[in-house]
Amino acid sequence: MTDATEHGTHAGYRRHVDAGEPACDACLEGNAAYVQKWRIEHPASRGARNRYQNARGRAMTRLAQAHPGEFDVYMAEELRVETSRG
């Protein structure tokens, strides 16, 4: 991330993510504060988010059952990505 003026903000956090790099501690804290404030200001979104996540989970289960070979390949690829990040 090149612009130091955005460190410690949600925008700074997004720039790290968009650049494919781990966010610095200041940006992690800034993003956490942003998300907490947003959730307080938008309490109805929690229910919508939970409904979406529940539906998505059920759809993923159905896809995995309908296409087990492809799902296993994609899952293995994504696990490799996750392990390389951490």
Secondary structure, 3 states (H helix, E strand, C coil): CCCHHHCCCHHHHHHHHHCCCCCCHHHHHHHHHHHHHHHHHCCHHHHHHHHHHHHHHHHHHHHHHHCHHHHHHHHHHHHHHHHHHC
